[in-house]
Amino acid sequence: MNELDVLKQLELKTERARLRLLDVIYNSKTGHTGGDLSSLNILATLYFNILNVNPKNKEKKDRDRFILSKGHSIEALYSILEACGFISSEQLNTYGSFNTLLTGHPSHKVPGIEISGGSLGHGLSIGVGMAIGGKLYKLKFRTFVLMGDGELGEGSIYEAAMAASHYKLDHLVAIVDRNGLQISNSTEKVMGLEPLKDRWESLGWDVKESNGDNTSELLKTLKSIDYENHKPTLIIAKTTKGYGVSFMENQLSWHHGVPTEAQYIQAKKEISEKIQKLENTITQ
């Protein structure tokens, strides 16, 4: 398969996961829709093209590790784990029901999920510990941590960032879902983050910026990481909250909004039309 076909297939699989994500949120009547949609492209690019993980060998020592530090966007991760074969469609359909294994934040009991989480600001610290462990055991696995930009107001993030630089964890990659909105307002009004790139570079990180709404650009950025430069990497993925559904994009109310039936139908129509166009392009 040539590079163009790879990119088209990635986009198609991402949109199919977006449609599934929408079904999960609508049917369960719960979810953080806006952040799910802004982080989905990041998750899809990682799982479909970057991560060395295998549902048939989930415990292999040299597998890559992924941590969803912004744990409230778990519905997006569930949709990707289903697409990769870690969980079944029947299991995903239980989300939001009594006694389900699939909770509203990450649980290590779910196949494919490394750690239980949800308290913002903890994921990077855990990722640092995993990366140090890999170094001590001379394993070449990579550790990826996805953080929300609102999460960057947590002090523990910066303690972890300093430790990662100090221990030269070049197999650690942190990604920020930089959609600019958090639960109560814009990130810059709640706790200003800019100049974000300069801040992390001053902490000793190799910082890259990417269009997080574009899987092709994300893939190119992720493939450009230098794992031998003795620096941890931060990718600032500039995204759109509610990406992929026109009336949800850049709307604060969709941080944890659940669509009505009419909104669900409209959103499904938009995504389905994009899927159809992609399928037609690939088959031609």
N, C-alpha and C positions, 0 to 999 in steps of 0.2 A: 504494500500500500504506500503510495507516494505521500509527501508531506501535506499536500492540499487535501487529500482524502482523509488523512488523519485528523486534520483540523475540522473538517466538515462533520466527521463522525463524532468528534468530541462535542461540537456544538449541538448536534442532534441529540446525543445522549443526555446532555445537560438540560435541554428543553423538555425531554421526556420526563426527567427527574423533577423538573419544575412543575409539570402538570400533576405528577404523582404527589408532590408536596402539597399542592393546593387541595387535592382530594383529601389528604390526611388531615389537614387543618380544618377543612369544612366539615368532614364527617365526625371528627372528634369534638368540634366546637371549642377548640383551644389551640393556642400557639402564638408565637411571636413572628407574625407574618412578614413584617418589614425587614427585620434582620435575617430571617430565613432566606428571603429572596435575594438580599444583597450578598449573602455569603455563599449561596449555592454554586455560583460559577467557580469560586475558589475551591470549594470542596470537590466539585466534579473534576476540575483540572488535576487536582492532587490525586484523587483515587483512580481516575480513569487512565492517567498517563504518567504519573510521577512515583507514587508510593510503591515500595516493594512490600506488598502485603498479599496474602492469599487466604481465602476463607477455608481452603482445604488443609491449610497448615498454619493455623492462627497463632501457635505458640513458638514458632521457630525463633531461635535466639537472635538471628541477624535481621529480623524483619524491621522495617521502618516503624517508628512510633508516631502516632498522631494524637494530639490533645485538643479538644474543643474547649478552649478556655471560656469563650462566650457561650456557656452551656445552655442558655435559654433559646438558642437557635438549634436545638436538638432535632426538630422536625426535618430540617434540611439534611442533617447528617443521617437520620434514619432512611430518608428516601435514597440517599447515595449508597448506604450499606445494603439496602434491598437490591439496588441495581447491580451491585458487585457480588451478590450471593451470600453475604454474611447473615442476613435475616430473610425470612420468607415473606411473601405477600400476605399470607394468612396471619403471620405474627404482626406485621406492620398494621394490619387492619384492626388489631386490638388496642392500638394507641388511644388513650383517653378513656378506656373502659376499666371496670373494677378488676383489681388483682392482676393487671397486665405487667409484664416484665419491662415494658417500654414506658419509662417515666418521663416527666417533663424536663429533666436534666440528665446528663450522661450518667450511666451506671455501668460499672465494670462487669456486671452480670450479663450484659448484652454482648453477643459475639461481635468482635471487631472494635469494641470500645476498650481503651487501655485503662482509664481511671474514672472513678466517680467524681463528678464535679458539679459546678453550678454557682459556687460562691466566686464572684468576679475577682480577678487579680491573682488567683492561685495557680493557673495553668502554666505560666512561664516558669515559676519556681519549680514545679514538678518536672517540666521539660528540662530544666537545667540539671536536676538530679539524675534524670534518665541519661542525658548526654554525658555527664561525668561518669556514670556507671559504665556506659559503653566504652569510654576511653580507658577506664581502669581494666576492663575485661578484654581490651583490644578487639572490640567488635566494631564493624564499619557501618552499623545502621545509622540512619539519620533520624532526627527528632524534629517534627513540625508542630508548631503551636499556633492556633488561630485565635486571635484576640479581637474584641470589639474596640472601637476607638473610645467610646465612653468609659470602657474598662481601664483606660490608660491613666485615669485619675487616681488609681489605687497605688499607694506607696510601695507595696510589695513587688509591683512590676519593676520598679527601678532598682530595688535591691537585687532582684534576679538578673536584671540587665547588666549590672556591674559585675556580678559573679560570673556570668557567661563570658564577658570580655576578659576578666581576670584569669579564668581557666582556659582561655583560648578555644572555646567550643565551636570549632568550625563545622561541625556536623549538626549544629542547632540552627533551625530556621524559624523565625517568628513572622507571622503575617498579621497585619492589621486590616480589618474590614473597615476602611475609612469612608463610611457613608455620611459622616458629619452630623448625625442625629442620634440622640439617646432618649431615654424614656420621658424626660421632662422638657427638653429643649435642644437646641443645637449644642454640639460639644464645646464650641468656642464661647458660648454664653455661660455654660455650666462650669467648665474648667478648661481654659484655653490650652491647646496642645501645640500650636504652631510657635516657632518653626520646628515641626516634628522631625524632619530629616536631619536637621542640624543637631538637634538634641541627642538623637540616637548615635549619630556619628561621633559626637563628643564623648559618648560612653564607650566608644571603641568598637562599634558595630559597622559592618559593611551594609549600607542602606541602598535599596533599590526601590524605584517607584514604578507602578504599573497600572494600567487601566483594568480594574477588577471586574468590570462589566464585559470584558472581551476575553474569551477563553484563549484565543490565539495569542494575544499579547501576554496573558498570564503564563501560558505554557512556555513561551520564549523566555520570559523573565526567570521562571523556575529552572529552566534548563541552563541558564547562564551563571548559576551560583557556583562559586569557587569553594570547594570543600577542603582545600589545602592551604588556605591563606591565614590560618590561625585566628580568624575572626568569626563570631556568630553573624548571621545574616538577618536583616529585617527587611521585609517587603511591605511597602505601604501600598495596599491595593485600593485605589480610588474607585469607590462603588456608589451605587444609587440605592437608597433604602426603598424597598418594594420593587426592585428591578424586575422588569419583564411583564408587569401589569400596569397599564397606563395610568389608571386612576389611583394606584397605590404609590407611585413613584414620588419620592421626596415629601411624603406626607407623614408628619409626626404621629398622627392618630393611628397609623398602621403598625406602630411598634409592637403592639400585641392585639391588634384588631382581628376579628374573625369575620369573613364575608357573609353577607346575607345570601339567600338563594339567588336573587337577581345578580348580585355582584359576582357570585361564584360562577354563574352561567357566562357572564360577560368575560371574566378572567380566563375561563377555560377556552372560550372562543378565540381570544387573542393568542393564547399559547398554542392552541391546536392549529391555528392558521400558520403560525411560524414553523411548527413541526412539519406541516404539509409542504410548505415551500422548501424546507431543507431536504425532505425526502425526495421531492421532485428533482432537486438539483443533484443529489447524489446518484439517483438512478439514471440520469441522462448521460 
